[in-house]
Each structure stands twice: as C-alpha cells, then as structure tokens.
C-alpha cells in the first residue's frame, strides 16, 4: 500500500505509537493469567480475547490460514527460549510461536549475525501467539506465524535473567530529529545483520524506520539487490520486522503481492517519510472513536477450528 493512501493522519500517529513503543514495553516476571470470559460464545466478543487465552498451539501439522492481519496458524512451533546465538525476550507475552519455516529462519539469522557481524547473537522479540490470531496489544499483523521482530540491540554475551528479559530496554537507533540514524549506536554490523536477513529467499519484506533505510542505502556495498526488500515503515527504530512469504503449497495463506525490485533509495522514495506532517504529526481536533474489535466470525472460517482444536503437547 502506498503511504499516500493512508488516511487520515490520525492513523499515522496510531501506528507510530503501536510500533515504536513495543520493544520498550516492559513485561512481567510473574504475569497473571487472563480471567475467564463470562460468555466466550458471545458473537460480539473480540477474537483477540479468544486467541490470547490459548496458551498452547493446536495439535497437528503447521497450517497457515488467512493473511498477516486477519488469520491464524495451526500446529505452530515454539521458538526455544535460549540458543548459542539467540535469546527470546518478553517471555510473559507468550508470543514466541510461529511457522516452522520462520523458527528455522530465525535460528539461521542468529548464527549469521554471530559469524558475519560479530554479535554474540540476536534478541528475539514477538513472533506470534500459540495459535496466531489478533493480539491484545501491540500488533495488527503477526497473526499467521510468518512475522517476527528482531531487536536491533545485539544479544549480550551472557544468559539474561528473567528480570532482564522483561525489563531491559531495546536501544533507540534513530537520531532525535528522526532524520538519520544515531551513529553512536547504529554500526556497520547492523548493516550486515539486516543484509543477512534480507538475503534469505523466503523473506519478502523487512520493515525498518525510514532513517534506517536511508542509512542502509548510503552504507550498503557490493550486491545491493537485497535493499529492495527493506521497506520504510512507521516506528521500527528499536527493532526490525521480518515478513516471510506464504510457504509453498499453503493454499489457505493469503500473502502480499511482490514488491518492486528497485532499491528504493531515490530521494523521491524518502520524500513522504521525511515530510513535516509525518515527522511531526499534529494531534486530531477530537479524540477518535475506538473501532469495534474484529470478531471470530470476521476471520477466515477455518480459524474457528484452529481455536477449538486440541492442544499440542507442551
């Protein structure tokens, strides 16, 4: 979707708030379970309330249903909390589930970040809920196990405590004026990690802050074809967002159209993102009315079966 088609400007502010703060939102060392729903069969109840209460994936093989912003996943795989070159953050969210292809990709990227960029490893943010679907907070996407957030903060060289995983903040990579990266924290190693992610054949898009895209255009050397996958988007100044294509043969998965293979590095490609209205949006004259949540009936029909399927073994 072209940025110029996004309206009103209020949506800009909403997206900035939702995406920009997510890596900074602290979790809880002792999260309380969500209370039971008084009437889970109420057709008006938000699907996010139903999917958030599923603590385990559904039993059976991986099955992607619907789109990144309206769908679910059966048979999701859990990302292990620790590896030689990765650690999962914000465990209290229980959002470290995805399609097996995504889990395998994150593990490969972690190894490449260690080898190519010299990082001890990566910090893994949200992937998706055990059965996908809409989340209670933070994301419109991440619903089918094919999206993942990777912190732009390198993994420390020690095993993080539970407290650190819930309370540690990601590092802001963008200058205060929002026009470029902060060179004190965004390094050539970040370019290598983003390049490694973009060169994965199954990756279709990677979302970063426009200032980070601008820096990549300036710093990338040699083969620059991977830059076409790097897309400027709201927020994403603490983490980058990987989006995979629909897996081969996944007929119920509805992905996005292929984007241009152009590098996206021309001044005209950045004009919108660095315009005054985007950098400094004015608040709306009146508070917006909240939209009713998406219901289960508004989701692909097969998601109801995923929601009510038996639990996979923990």
Buried (B, 14 or more C-beta within 10 A) or exposed (E): EEBEEBEEBBEBBEBBEBBBEBBEEEBEEEEEEEEEEEEEEEEEBBBBBBBBBBEBBBEEEBBBBBBBBBBBBBBBBBBBBEBEBBBBBBBBBBBBBBBBBBBEBBBBBBBBBBEEBEBBBBBBBBBBBBBBBBBBEBBBBBBBBBBBBBBBBBBBEEEBEBEEBBEBEBBBBBBEEBBBBBEEEBBEBBBBBBBBBBBBEBBBBBBBBBBBBBBBBEBBEEEEEBBBBBBBBBBBBBBBBBBBBBBEEBEBBBBEEEEEEEBBBEEEBBEBBBEEEBEEBEEEEEEEEEEEBBBBEEBBEBBBBBBEBEEBEE
